[in-house]
Amino acid sequence: MSDEQIILDAVDKFLAKDVKPYARDLELADEYPTDIVEKMKALGLFGATIGHQYGGLGLSAATYAKIVERVSAVWMSVSGIFNSHLIMCAAIEKFAHPSTKETFLPRLATGELRGGIALTEPDCGTDLQAIRTRADRCGDDYLINGTKQWITNAVQGNILAVLVKTDAQAQPRHRGMSLLLVEKSAGYVATKLSKLGYRGVDTAEVVFADVRVPATNLIGERPGRGLQQILAGLALGRINVAARGVGVARAALEASLEYAKVRTTFGQPIGQHQAIQIKLADMATKVEAGRLLTQNAAQAYDRGGRCDMEAGMAKLFATEAAMHNANEALRIHGAYGYSPDNEVERYYRDAPLLVVGEGTNELQRIIIARQLLERGEV
Ligand SMILES: Cc1cc2nc3c(=O)[nH]c(=O)nc-3n(C[C@H](O)[C@H](O)[C@H](O)COP(=O)(O)OP(=O)(O)OC[C@H]3O[C@@H](n4cnc5c(N)ncnc54)[C@H](O)[C@@H]3O)c2cc1C
């Protein structure tokens, strides 16, 4: 058996035993899955893509995407607990000073430190160069002031990679933007937000009021590179959101297939009606295509170099597939799909996040088109 298969089997066992039986109740109660997080630590998921030298599993993006698909097919919120954490870790591992890597990566790999990325603000998400959170140099420290919005893991986690302005006057604006690692400390106040879906995992408003962090927490040798650093990390983020899309789309298909065999109308299972068969065929084709695009993007990421077009295509297609399949699953289940007693109701509430998070699908189309024009080939 390959190393990859051993890991995937361990993930499947964990999902069947420790996640599936509890997902529905925790999600409906919007309760943080503390026991599940402890099991994830033991499995090494918080270090999935972190290199061996820092105590991580050192998995390829291709294997990681397969894990994310599996987790999201059972409960998408659980994938959010380690996905945004690993985007932060990718930015540290790629760009931070060696001593910063030594300080943080081993504790991030075990899950002792857990967190995510804080980019979005109340007044801007897509247009990140418009952020207003500032970090002012004060001796050997930075003082951070500002507000971030919709930040996953900001309440239950203990560290964030925060996109800040270190030079508000810089032109172009991205030259004044930096990425700073901020551990929870005085002046950091996170307030959990309520959401349509993706419950259980915390998403918060975070106010930074004179939060002091050592200047050594800056990612990179000097300020002014934050936007490029986080955009590089977001390629992995988009691959994992694509994988989440495949997971939700697959779960919606599997539930629909089961239901189509047992629900009868007009004397036969609804799966025998061509109108339902057409839905199932389209749903299955979208899962397969989404998975192939996601693996294609993950392999491009693993080869190194630029992969924003591949990641954008995968994210766009697979997340629209999740929206489509969740909607079709609801229709196939008739009234029963409209009840929280049925998992397809959750897929219907979870899927819309995927077309917004890690860059909206409108933005993905812009990225794909720009790359097409720049590369001059498909
Ligand atoms: C549950 C949840 C969790 C999240 N977790 C995080 C997190 O951990 N960290 C984090 O930093 N953020 C997080 N976000 C925020 C998310 O990344 C942003 O919502 C997203 O980037 C979009 O930004 P916005 O909501 O401000 O929309 P806006 O940027 O205001 O966009 C509004 C609309 O305009 C469209 N639009 C914008 N610009 C253009 C353009 N140039 N051309 C065409 N259309 C355009 C958008 O596609 C969208 O349809 C989370 C959001 C949610 C809902």
The ligand as an SDF file (V2000), in Angstrom:
LIG
                    3D

 53 58  0  0  0  0  0  0  0  0999 V2000
  -17.7230   32.1730    6.2710 C   0  0  0  0  0  0  0  0  0  0  0  0
  -16.6380   33.0530    5.7620 C   0  0  0  0  0  0  0  0  0  0  0  0
  -15.3350   32.8420    6.1600 C   0  0  0  0  0  0  0  0  0  0  0  0
  -14.3240   33.7110    5.7270 C   0  0  0  0  0  0  0  0  0  0  0  0
  -13.0450   33.5210    6.2130 N   0  0  0  0  0  0  0  0  0  0  0  0
  -12.1130   34.4670    5.9180 C   0  0  0  0  0  0  0  0  0  0  0  0
  -10.8090   34.3880    6.5210 C   0  0  0  0  0  0  0  0  0  0  0  0
  -10.4940   33.4510    7.2630 O   0  0  0  0  0  0  0  0  0  0  0  0
   -9.9160   35.3770    6.2660 N   0  0  0  0  0  0  0  0  0  0  0  0
  -10.2260   36.4270    5.4440 C   0  0  0  0  0  0  0  0  0  0  0  0
   -9.3730   37.2870    5.2590 O   0  0  0  0  0  0  0  0  0  0  0  0
  -11.4460   36.5330    4.8580 N   0  0  0  0  0  0  0  0  0  0  0  0
  -12.3930   35.5800    5.0690 C   0  0  0  0  0  0  0  0  0  0  0  0
  -13.6330   35.6720    4.4990 N   0  0  0  0  0  0  0  0  0  0  0  0
  -13.9260   36.8070    3.6230 C   0  0  0  0  0  0  0  0  0  0  0  0
  -13.9220   36.4560    2.1510 C   0  0  0  0  0  0  0  0  0  0  0  0
  -12.6200   36.1400    1.7250 O   0  0  0  0  0  0  0  0  0  0  0  0
  -14.4980   37.6850    1.4110 C   0  0  0  0  0  0  0  0  0  0  0  0
  -15.8790   37.7090    1.7150 O   0  0  0  0  0  0  0  0  0  0  0  0
  -14.2780   37.6310   -0.0790 C   0  0  0  0  0  0  0  0  0  0  0  0
  -12.9270   37.8510   -0.3760 O   0  0  0  0  0  0  0  0  0  0  0  0
  -15.1230   38.6960   -0.8220 C   0  0  0  0  0  0  0  0  0  0  0  0
  -14.9650   39.9510   -0.2490 O   0  0  0  0  0  0  0  0  0  0  0  0
  -16.2610   40.8170    0.1560 P   0  0  0  0  0  0  0  0  0  0  0  0
  -17.1900   39.9480    0.9030 O   0  0  0  0  0  0  0  0  0  0  0  0
  -15.7530   42.0440    0.8250 O   0  0  0  0  0  0  0  0  0  0  0  0
  -16.9480   41.1830   -1.2210 O   0  0  0  0  0  0  0  0  0  0  0  0
  -16.6240   42.4470   -2.1450 P   0  0  0  0  0  0  0  0  0  0  0  0
  -15.1840   42.5160   -2.4400 O   0  0  0  0  0  0  0  0  0  0  0  0
  -17.2630   43.6420   -1.5480 O   0  0  0  0  0  0  0  0  0  0  0  0
  -17.4060   42.0400   -3.4740 O   0  0  0  0  0  0  0  0  0  0  0  0
  -18.8300   42.1810   -3.5890 C   0  0  0  0  0  0  0  0  0  0  0  0
  -19.2390   41.6240   -4.9630 C   0  0  0  0  0  0  0  0  0  0  0  0
  -18.6110   42.3950   -6.0030 O   0  0  0  0  0  0  0  0  0  0  0  0
  -17.8610   41.5070   -6.8500 C   0  0  0  0  0  0  0  0  0  0  0  0
  -16.6470   42.2100   -7.3000 N   0  0  0  0  0  0  0  0  0  0  0  0
  -15.7320   42.8460   -6.5410 C   0  0  0  0  0  0  0  0  0  0  0  0
  -14.7740   43.3650   -7.3130 N   0  0  0  0  0  0  0  0  0  0  0  0
  -15.0490   43.0250   -8.5870 C   0  0  0  0  0  0  0  0  0  0  0  0
  -14.4200   43.2560   -9.8650 C   0  0  0  0  0  0  0  0  0  0  0  0
  -13.2800   43.9240   -9.9770 N   0  0  0  0  0  0  0  0  0  0  0  0
  -15.0340   42.7570  -10.9790 N   0  0  0  0  0  0  0  0  0  0  0  0
  -16.1840   42.0650  -10.8820 C   0  0  0  0  0  0  0  0  0  0  0  0
  -16.8140   41.8050   -9.7180 N   0  0  0  0  0  0  0  0  0  0  0  0
  -16.2620   42.2890   -8.5900 C   0  0  0  0  0  0  0  0  0  0  0  0
  -17.5340   40.3010   -5.9890 C   0  0  0  0  0  0  0  0  0  0  0  0
  -17.2540   39.1480   -6.8020 O   0  0  0  0  0  0  0  0  0  0  0  0
  -18.8270   40.1700   -5.1900 C   0  0  0  0  0  0  0  0  0  0  0  0
  -19.7880   39.5310   -5.9820 O   0  0  0  0  0  0  0  0  0  0  0  0
  -14.6360   34.7800    4.8570 C   0  0  0  0  0  0  0  0  0  0  0  0
  -15.9580   34.9710    4.4120 C   0  0  0  0  0  0  0  0  0  0  0  0
  -16.9610   34.1210    4.8620 C   0  0  0  0  0  0  0  0  0  0  0  0
  -18.3690   34.3610    4.3940 C   0  0  0  0  0  0  0  0  0  0  0  0
  1  2  1  0
  2  3  1  0
  2 52  2  0
  3  4  2  0
  4  5  1  0
  4 50  1  0
  5  6  2  0
  6  7  1  0
  6 13  1  0
  7  8  2  0
  7  9  1  0
  9 10  1  0
 10 11  2  0
 10 12  1  0
 12 13  2  0
 13 14  1  0
 14 15  1  0
 14 50  1  0
 15 16  1  0
 16 17  1  0
 16 18  1  0
 18 19  1  0
 18 20  1  0
 20 21  1  0
 20 22  1  0
 22 23  1  0
 23 24  1  0
 24 25  2  0
 24 26  1  0
 24 27  1  0
 27 28  1  0
 28 29  2  0
 28 30  1  0
 28 31  1  0
 31 32  1  0
 32 33  1  0
 33 34  1  0
 33 48  1  0
 34 35  1  0
 35 36  1  0
 35 46  1  0
 36 37  1  0
 36 45  1  0
 37 38  2  0
 38 39  1  0
 39 40  1  0
 39 45  2  0
 40 41  1  0
 40 42  2  0
 42 43  1  0
 43 44  2  0
 44 45  1  0
 46 47  1  0
 46 48  1  0
 48 49  1  0
 50 51  2  0
 51 52  1  0
 52 53  1  0
M  END
$$$$
